[in-house]
Amino acid sequence: MSPLQRLGLALLLLGVFFPVQPPPTPDEAARRIRLPPGFAIQIFAENLEGAPRMMSVGPDGQLYVTLLYGGQVVRLPDRNRDGRADRVEVIADNLELPHGIEWHRGGLYVALGHAVVRLQEVGGRWILQTVVAELPGPSGHFTRTLHFGPDGKLYVSVGSETNFGPERDPRRAAILRFNPDGSLPEDNPFAGDPDPRRRVLWAEGLRNSVDFTWTPRGALWATHNGTDHLGDDLPPEEVIVEVQPGGFHGWPYCYTPGQGLNLKAERSEVPDPRTEGFDCRKAIPALFTAPAHSAPLGLTWSHRSHFPAEYRESLYVAYHGSLGVQDPRKYRDCKIERFVVQNGLPVRAEVFATGWRNPGQMCRDAWGRPVGLVIGSDGAMYVSDAKGGRVYRIWYRGR
């Protein structure tokens, strides 16, 4: 038998024992959503009631999702690896506004409207333990997001109570930092503050950082949603804020002007016209800005994806799209953008996925609005859609 014949036999046997899945039948997502050449999208799960938001991949390789208004954490297994969830498995119910979610050392941590809990499967049952018993209550911006940092600490973002004005609770419009058991780290920037509420602060002046991540170099980057009622064009959306420990990042007094990369903080923060008496030179400006009311939410790195090399060293951001824009010509798109990162800086952004809305349509009326992003154990990108009640799978199939 020739080497070519042996290769053919081997491939035949491989097809018998490891059958290749046929390409999926194009669905509504495949028909609507536009991607770069070689990429494909399909609906991974649908009819998810209660607004799917943030996601995490478990040690079992399966996808775990919070259903914000449904009060649930669900698992979406794909055990036959056909690119579609087999079923929806509820692992926790009757939760108050579950949002942020992440696996850490065998436990599934979930940020609720008022607390952080840890879920662990024991003997086929999920046991819930409260880690942080008291967060500022779910008023105003009521979603809470959590992640574990490279230092092993638990970080939690808490949005503002109002659209404009000082907070009654200093733990709002901030990112908080805890030990994994919920206790106070001794090296927190304000660990010795006379106000015990400030002792958990890592950074403040962040009106609503719906998601955050760490760069390969260890910098903390957060999305940030700015204030409303300053018109269609103000303030520019602070898509990437390089969060500084103990730093004040401007809200509600200041914002970063202009658009694009703010290299070496060349554009310092400027005053919100409704305020007076605050020196905005003391505020830390954003690293990258975009048009007002774009609503950047979830983000993820693609290092562990099976994307082509040029797409793997990038940061991806989901935009929820505008609500507060009056001029239809300035409606902001609900989309996913890819940020090209060079020398540790987001040098430019380009559209990666778009098509959820029709031309001239506001995103609140669109077919879907992306929220959370995560890279799955199969190297594909998973996207949650709170409006459409779906999770999508994006992968590279080749050109």
Secondary structure as UniProt FT lines:
FT   HELIX           3..17
FT   HELIX           28..32
FT   TURN            37..38
FT   STRAND          39..45
FT   TURN            49..50
FT   STRAND          52..57
FT   TURN            59..60
FT   STRAND          63..67
FT   TURN            68..71
FT   STRAND          72..76
FT   TURN            79..80
FT   STRAND          89..92
FT   STRAND          101..104
FT   TURN            105..106
FT   STRAND          107..111
FT   STRAND          116..122
FT   TURN            123..124
FT   STRAND          125..132
FT   STRAND          144..148
FT   TURN            150..151
FT   STRAND          154..158
FT   TURN            170..171
FT   STRAND          174..178
FT   TURN            180..181
FT   TURN            186..187
FT   TURN            189..192
FT   HELIX           196..200
FT   STRAND          201..204
FT   STRAND          212..214
FT   TURN            216..217
FT   STRAND          220..224
FT   STRAND          237..243
FT   TURN            245..246
FT   TURN            251..253
FT   STRAND          254..255
FT   STRAND          260..261
FT   HELIX           263..265
FT   STRAND          270..271
FT   TURN            273..274
FT   HELIX           280..282
FT   STRAND          288..290
FT   TURN            292..293
FT   STRAND          296..301
FT   TURN            303..304
FT   HELIX           309..312
FT   STRAND          314..319
FT   HELIX           328..330
FT   STRAND          335..342
FT   TURN            343..344
FT   STRAND          345..354
FT   TURN            359..360
FT   HELIX           363..365
FT   STRAND          370..375
FT   TURN            377..378
FT   STRAND          381..385
FT   TURN            386..389
FT   STRAND          390..396
//
